[in-house]
Amino acid sequence: MPASPLAPAWLSEPSDANALAEGVWPASAHRDETGGAVVGGVSVREVVARFGTPLLVIDEDEVRGRARRTVAAFSAAAAARGTSARVYYAGKAFLSTEIARWVTAEGMRVDVCTQGELEVALAAGVPAEHLGFHGNNKSVAELRRAVETGVGTIVLDSEIELERLSRIAADAGRTQAVLIRVNTGVHAETHHFLATAHEDQKFGFPLAEAARIVERIRRAPGLRFDGLHCHIGSQIFGTDGFRESAARLLEVLSIVGDGGEPAPILNLGGGFGIAYTSADEATPIEQLADGILEVVAAESAARGIPVPVVAFEPGRSIVGTAGVTLYEVGTTKDVTVDTETGPAVRRYVSVDGGMSDNARHALYGADFSARIASRVSEAGTQLVRVVGKHCESGDVVVDAEYLPDDVSPGDLLAVPVTGAYCQPLSSNYNHVPRPPVVAVRDGAARVIVHGETVTDLLARDAGLHPSRGEE
């Protein structure tokens, strides 16, 4: 049948609406002999029978494999240029004690940006010296806790923070290593909420101020300048932005010299893009690592300075593809829409979750794909919009997808690539409890984040429980 005129230009009608697209699903994903989807050796029908829906399933081997491959890629690229690399897992993508243990076991450090994330990482046993602490408004209490626990590096974001941290470290009799977050002026080709190096935004120091801030740090008691940091955005494909940022930051390092400190660190951030749909093609991590390190080495040589220690924060590329959210279809509804070529039908498929467990479409207009996970179908395709159960017209999970025409109430629907920035952004909108997170590996499933119940929600209501020791 012809493609729907309501479909976006990037969405192609699939030849097989049952297929689990390579690169979008975890490498372990496949269908068993009965047609049900399997992830990490675990049948989705079995895991839903145990834990219910909605349910976020995380393939542990996918996370570990991506962490291991990323560390190896950047370490090899750095070693080939006579330096070393540090690779940080971005806690904000999705942090739990189990995930922190997986990524650190594979050689990653961890980046945190609040005391809550810091405490999770410490509780998981991550060595404090392998933590980086970000954030544009770290409180005095957060900075004090970071210094007290021996956090490896704190990324300074303002002069007020510089003064606060200097006092805290000096009073504690410690020397705290710091990086300076710099706005390089390099703009990522991504959603404007995800581009973080342009000038008119809350993070970092202007490039023109970086050298002066270095000198302030060198005069400040309790602080040690360890290098520069930038982050140009998220969901980035290719290396051009990283190359230009590196050149601009290396120019600053060539001006400020080494100041008697250890070899400086050049943290170029990350935000490497992943495939959310079959229309996306992620850049192989080895290609990214080699391309970025090549320019760092060349720009360092051009300025007559040693190649710095390099650091990266890959972000969603470690955990995003490992996650698959499972829903149960509740209702379907066909809506006829007038188009330039005549009437067209869009089918609304309502599921038992929504923007409370995946806010990314509502926030960024993010695209996702979907598949019926409980069976295969021989029916023709139909353009659908997967929506949630919330009392909100913007409650969209998958804006456009082709599913079998016989998608029906009771079907299990799977939305892949939900491992990053879904659970951390989840909410209790409309008093919907947040779903559990279940890790799968080698045919076994276990809860790594407990789901909430209505009882949990009521427990916070002071009209029912007036005393919780907060007065």
Beta strands, then each sheet from edge to edge (+ up, - down):
strand 1: 30-31
strand 2: 37-39
strand 3: 42-43
strand 4: 55-59
strand 5: 85-90
strand 6: 109-112
strand 7: 131-133
strand 8: 153-156
strand 9: 176-183
strand 10: 205-206
strand 11: 223-229
strand 12: 265-270
strand 13: 309-313
strand 14: 323-339
strand 15: 342-351
strand 16: 371-372
strand 17: 381-387
strand 18: 396-404
strand 19: 412-416
strand 20: 437-441
strand 21: 444-449
sheet 1: 1+ 2- 3+
sheet 2: 16+ 19- 14+ 4- 20- 21+
sheet 3: 10+ 9+ 8+ 7+ 6+ 5+ 13+ 12+ 11+
sheet 4: 16+ 19- 14+ 15- 17- 18+
end
